[in-house]
Amino acid sequence: MSAYNNIFGTPSEVLSGLAASSLVHGEALSTLKSLPAESVDCIITSPPYWKQREYEVSEYHSSLELGNEDQPQQYVAKLAAIFHAAKRILKPSGSLWLNIGDKYHNKNLMGMPWRVALAMQDDGWILRNDIIWDQMKGTQSPKDRLRDVYEHIFHFVKSQKYYYDSDSIRIKPDKLPSENGNGIVSATGVSGVKYKQQIAESKVLSEMEKQKALEALEETLGRLRNGELVDFRMTIRGAQRTYHGENGNISGRAKELEERGFFIMKSSAKGYIPSDIWRIVPEDKWRKDTHCAVFPEELLLNPIKATCPNHGIILDPFVGTGSSVAAALRMQRRAVGIDLSEVYLATARKRISEMAERLNTLPLLF
Ligand SMILES: C[S@@+](CC[C@H](N)C(=O)[O-])C[C@H]1O[C@@H](n2cnc3c(N)ncnc32)[C@H](O)[C@@H]1O
């Protein structure tokens, strides 16, 4: 029988492997202070934005709710204190992903995400990426400014060396090289024959440069044959049109072309690393009956894959409807979520139980 026999348990049951997840009804700062140091691998969260929304917290808790502060500085200070407490709980190899939205106040765009990010840097966090989440929203029509369509997702770490599985998030090539009787051709049909001819017939390359260019081309074709590369393009001095300005500010490739007479651009079979602009439509299934900005699960895939090892532990101190916990379980990680609102936690519990049922009992996942 699997160790994670229970879907829900206490945080310490999650940490010791007796439960897969825990949904804690409580305030973020005080709950974080009660958790053990260096116990989670990855924090993913989206706090309430400043003066943006009203969440369904009970009367009793409403004074603890974040986002209602009069001044932006008060909001920033509170959040920085919460993430300071979260830093203690994060393992030295851990990551924190923070999604946060901005706010116009008296027509003035407040720059809230960066205010928070700078306060966290001042507190010792290392900022590794500022991801622009392009939400592709189309409905607002302001009369005196442009539509806003993005939010920030900041990736912070605690130390210079941290867990990051970059291979797990590479975008894999959709076409592979093939054989065509005469040898290998790249994913887009490049065999190298034309380049060999251009090198041989070149009037601008020296004999030495020709030899080096042919060797490099053979080496590239070898890597294509053994599956390391899927594609390549060769640029040979005098043979291909190149586009670089006359301003003396020569790029690395142009310099290579000038000095060696050629360069080769290669596409690795491992795929390429995603960029820091993510185009993901916001979730609408779980927010129908709430006012809460719900994470689309797609948004959570890369943070979890890259920065939480298999069977590792994820923490979300503003878990809302439980998106981060659901995504963690789906990806065979354990998770602890905290929220002030019982209403949202009830939605989270229902959502996660339904998911576990759909996936034919959660323990089988692990
Ligand atoms: C933007 S929502 C999070 C949504 C979540 N990412 C999801 O996918 O459903 C922010 C959440 O923070 C909660 N909240 C507000 N103040 C809090 C506090 N001081 N401590 C813990 N949770 C709080 C709200 O109840 C709300 O559920």
The ligand as an SDF file (V2000), in Angstrom:
LIG
                    3D

 27 29  0  0  0  0  0  0  0  0999 V2000
   -5.8290   35.4440   -5.4640 C   0  0  0  0  0  0  0  0  0  0  0  0
   -6.5940   34.3680   -4.3340 S   0  0  0  0  0  0  0  0  0  0  0  0
   -5.7180   32.8660   -4.5820 C   0  0  0  0  0  0  0  0  0  0  0  0
   -6.3040   32.0200   -5.6510 C   0  0  0  0  0  0  0  0  0  0  0  0
   -5.6270   30.7030   -5.8830 C   0  0  0  0  0  0  0  0  0  0  0  0
   -4.3480   30.8900   -6.5550 N   0  0  0  0  0  0  0  0  0  0  0  0
   -6.4900   29.7730   -6.6990 C   0  0  0  0  0  0  0  0  0  0  0  0
   -6.0430   29.2340   -7.7000 O   0  0  0  0  0  0  0  0  0  0  0  0
   -7.6610   29.5790   -6.3450 O   0  0  0  0  0  0  0  0  0  0  0  0
   -6.0400   34.9380   -2.7660 C   0  0  0  0  0  0  0  0  0  0  0  0
   -6.5250   34.1490   -1.5660 C   0  0  0  0  0  0  0  0  0  0  0  0
   -5.9100   34.6700   -0.3990 O   0  0  0  0  0  0  0  0  0  0  0  0
   -6.8130   34.4950    0.7000 C   0  0  0  0  0  0  0  0  0  0  0  0
   -6.3620   35.3990    1.7810 N   0  0  0  0  0  0  0  0  0  0  0  0
   -6.5270   36.7260    1.9230 C   0  0  0  0  0  0  0  0  0  0  0  0
   -5.8590   37.1900    3.0080 N   0  0  0  0  0  0  0  0  0  0  0  0
   -5.2380   36.1160    3.5610 C   0  0  0  0  0  0  0  0  0  0  0  0
   -4.3660   35.9370    4.6710 C   0  0  0  0  0  0  0  0  0  0  0  0
   -3.9880   36.9690    5.4230 N   0  0  0  0  0  0  0  0  0  0  0  0
   -3.9170   34.6810    4.9520 N   0  0  0  0  0  0  0  0  0  0  0  0
   -4.2740   33.6240    4.1800 C   0  0  0  0  0  0  0  0  0  0  0  0
   -5.0980   33.7270    3.0990 N   0  0  0  0  0  0  0  0  0  0  0  0
   -5.5630   34.9630    2.7880 C   0  0  0  0  0  0  0  0  0  0  0  0
   -8.1600   34.7840    0.0970 C   0  0  0  0  0  0  0  0  0  0  0  0
   -9.1800   34.1540    0.8580 O   0  0  0  0  0  0  0  0  0  0  0  0
   -8.0060   34.1950   -1.3080 C   0  0  0  0  0  0  0  0  0  0  0  0
   -8.4870   32.8660   -1.3550 O   0  0  0  0  0  0  0  0  0  0  0  0
  1  2  1  0
  2  3  1  0
  2 10  1  0
  3  4  1  0
  4  5  1  0
  5  6  1  0
  5  7  1  0
  7  8  2  0
  7  9  1  0
 10 11  1  0
 11 12  1  0
 11 26  1  0
 12 13  1  0
 13 14  1  0
 13 24  1  0
 14 15  1  0
 14 23  1  0
 15 16  2  0
 16 17  1  0
 17 18  1  0
 17 23  2  0
 18 19  1  0
 18 20  2  0
 20 21  1  0
 21 22  2  0
 22 23  1  0
 24 25  1  0
 24 26  1  0
 26 27  1  0
M  CHG  2   2   1   9  -1
M  END
$$$$
